[in-house]
Amino acid sequence: MTTKNKGSTSTPSNDLPEQQGIKHILSKYEYDLYKEEDDIALKVIRVKKFSMPNKGAKWKIMIDNKVTFIIEGTKISKKEREFLETVNGFNFILAQAKIGIKSLNGFKNDLRQIMPSTEPVVVQKQKRSKK
């Protein structure tokens, strides 16, 4: 036999923490990190380096998941490839991507201007004359 309560009505249970009065406040100022009126979508620029099977390299420059330019390692010199693998070289690629790379020739000209000169200094020895 089952007994039924005739006077009770079913109400939805309030089990969620927000409804019980517990509120998680991350900051004392509400919405101080995100300002909806300043909602501006900026470009996302990514540079990926791919190693090629012939010991070469290729850099793909992507803006908003769209490939905009490819730098092939076979078309630049060994010194330029080594420079592009450094932090300064990577920052150079990002700066050029923000400006907008038009051609590989223009990129190489800018790269040659910014690369540090690593030419060895040749010291000439003076010949002594025999007396």
CYANA upper distance limits for C-alpha pairs under 8 A (distance plus 0.5 A):
 14 ASN  CA     19 GLN  CA      6.79
 14 ASN  CA     20 GLN  CA      7.51
 15 ASP  CA     19 GLN  CA      7.76
 15 ASP  CA     20 GLN  CA      7.72
 16 LEU  CA     20 GLN  CA      7.08
 17 PRO  CA     21 GLY  CA      7.17
 17 PRO  CA     22 ILE  CA      5.91
 17 PRO  CA     23 LYS  CA      7.71
 18 GLU  CA     22 ILE  CA      5.90
 18 GLU  CA     23 LYS  CA      6.15
 27 SER  CA     32 ASP  CA      8.24
 31 TYR  CA     35 LYS  CA      7.45
 35 LYS  CA     39 ASP  CA      7.23
 43 LYS  CA     63 ILE  CA      7.01
 43 LYS  CA     64 ASP  CA      6.60
 44 VAL  CA     63 ILE  CA      6.09
 44 VAL  CA     64 ASP  CA      5.61
 44 VAL  CA     65 ASN  CA      8.39
 45 ILE  CA     61 ILE  CA      7.75
 45 ILE  CA     62 MET  CA      6.27
 45 ILE  CA     63 ILE  CA      5.09
 45 ILE  CA     64 ASP  CA      7.02
 45 ILE  CA     94 LEU  CA      7.98
 45 ILE  CA     97 ALA  CA      7.99
 45 ILE  CA     98 LYS  CA      8.28
 46 ARG  CA     61 ILE  CA      6.40
 46 ARG  CA     62 MET  CA      5.64
 46 ARG  CA     63 ILE  CA      6.92
 46 ARG  CA     94 LEU  CA      8.47
 47 VAL  CA     59 TRP  CA      7.12
 47 VAL  CA     60 LYS  CA      6.19
 47 VAL  CA     61 ILE  CA      5.18
 47 VAL  CA     62 MET  CA      6.81
 47 VAL  CA     93 ILE  CA      8.33
 47 VAL  CA     94 LEU  CA      7.88
 48 LYS  CA     59 TRP  CA      6.02
 48 LYS  CA     60 LYS  CA      5.77
 48 LYS  CA     61 ILE  CA      7.20
 49 LYS  CA     57 ALA  CA      7.29
 49 LYS  CA     58 LYS  CA      6.17
 49 LYS  CA     59 TRP  CA      4.93
 49 LYS  CA     60 LYS  CA      7.00
 50 PHE  CA     57 ALA  CA      6.13
 50 PHE  CA     58 LYS  CA      5.59
 50 PHE  CA     59 TRP  CA      6.70
 50 PHE  CA     60 LYS  CA      8.38
 51 SER  CA     55 LYS  CA      7.38
 51 SER  CA     56 GLY  CA      6.54
 51 SER  CA     57 ALA  CA      5.09
 51 SER  CA     58 LYS  CA      6.96
 52 MET  CA     56 GLY  CA      5.43
 52 MET  CA     57 ALA  CA      5.82
 52 MET  CA     58 LYS  CA      7.55
 56 GLY  CA     73 GLY  CA      6.32
 56 GLY  CA     74 THR  CA      7.07
 57 ALA  CA     72 GLU  CA      7.06
 57 ALA  CA     73 GLY  CA      5.38
 57 ALA  CA     74 THR  CA      8.01
 57 ALA  CA     81 ARG  CA      8.49
 58 LYS  CA     70 ILE  CA      7.50
 58 LYS  CA     71 ILE  CA      6.22
 58 LYS  CA     72 GLU  CA      5.12
 58 LYS  CA     73 GLY  CA      5.89
 59 TRP  CA     70 ILE  CA      6.23
 59 TRP  CA     71 ILE  CA      5.55
 59 TRP  CA     72 GLU  CA      7.04
 59 TRP  CA     73 GLY  CA      8.28
 60 LYS  CA     67 VAL  CA      7.19
 60 LYS  CA     68 THR  CA      8.30
 60 LYS  CA     69 PHE  CA      6.63
 60 LYS  CA     70 ILE  CA      5.13
 60 LYS  CA     71 ILE  CA      6.99
 61 ILE  CA     67 VAL  CA      6.35
 61 ILE  CA     68 THR  CA      6.35
 61 ILE  CA     69 PHE  CA      5.75
 61 ILE  CA     70 ILE  CA      6.69
 61 ILE  CA     97 ALA  CA      7.64
 62 MET  CA     66 LYS  CA      5.63
 62 MET  CA     67 VAL  CA      4.77
 62 MET  CA     68 THR  CA      6.02
 62 MET  CA     69 PHE  CA      7.70
 63 ILE  CA     67 VAL  CA      7.02
 63 ILE  CA     68 THR  CA      7.07
 69 PHE  CA    101 ILE  CA      7.78
 71 ILE  CA     75 LYS  CA      8.39
 71 ILE  CA    104 LEU  CA      7.76
 72 GLU  CA     76 ILE  CA      7.75
 73 GLY  CA     77 SER  CA      8.15
 73 GLY  CA     81 ARG  CA      6.89
 76 ILE  CA     80 GLU  CA      6.77
 76 ILE  CA     81 ARG  CA      7.21
 76 ILE  CA    108 LYS  CA      8.07
 77 SER  CA     81 ARG  CA      6.79
 78 LYS  CA     82 GLU  CA      6.69
 79 LYS  CA     83 PHE  CA      6.66
 80 GLU  CA     84 LEU  CA      6.69
 80 GLU  CA    111 LEU  CA      8.04
 80 GLU  CA    112 ARG  CA      8.38
 80 GLU  CA    115 MET  CA      8.35
 81 ARG  CA     85 GLU  CA      6.97
 82 GLU  CA     86 THR  CA      7.48
 83 PHE  CA     88 ASN  CA      8.01
 83 PHE  CA     89 GLY  CA      5.82
 83 PHE  CA    115 MET  CA      7.80
 84 LEU  CA     88 ASN  CA      7.87
 84 LEU  CA     89 GLY  CA      4.41
 84 LEU  CA     90 PHE  CA      6.20
 84 LEU  CA     92 PHE  CA      8.37
 84 LEU  CA     93 ILE  CA      8.13
 85 GLU  CA     89 GLY  CA      6.55
 85 GLU  CA     90 PHE  CA      7.06
 86 THR  CA     90 PHE  CA      6.74
 87 VAL  CA     91 ASN  CA      6.69
 88 ASN  CA     92 PHE  CA      6.61
 89 GLY  CA     93 ILE  CA      6.82
 90 PHE  CA     94 LEU  CA      6.87
 91 ASN  CA     95 ALA  CA      6.64
 92 PHE  CA     96 GLN  CA      6.65
 92 PHE  CA    111 LEU  CA      8.45
 93 ILE  CA     97 ALA  CA      6.61
 94 LEU  CA     98 LYS  CA      6.77
 95 ALA  CA     99 ILE  CA      6.91
 96 GLN  CA    100 GLY  CA      6.41
 96 GLN  CA    101 ILE  CA      6.46
 96 GLN  CA    107 PHE  CA      8.21
 97 ALA  CA    101 ILE  CA      6.34
101 ILE  CA    106 GLY  CA      8.18
101 ILE  CA    107 PHE  CA      7.19
102 LYS  CA    106 GLY  CA      7.53
102 LYS  CA    107 PHE  CA      8.30
103 SER  CA    107 PHE  CA      6.83
104 LEU  CA    108 LYS  CA      6.57
105 ASN  CA    109 ASN  CA      6.74
106 GLY  CA    110 ASP  CA      6.79
107 PHE  CA    111 LEU  CA      6.55
108 LYS  CA    112 ARG  CA      6.62
109 ASN  CA    113 GLN  CA      6.98
110 ASP  CA    114 ILE  CA      6.94
111 LEU  CA    115 MET  CA      6.48
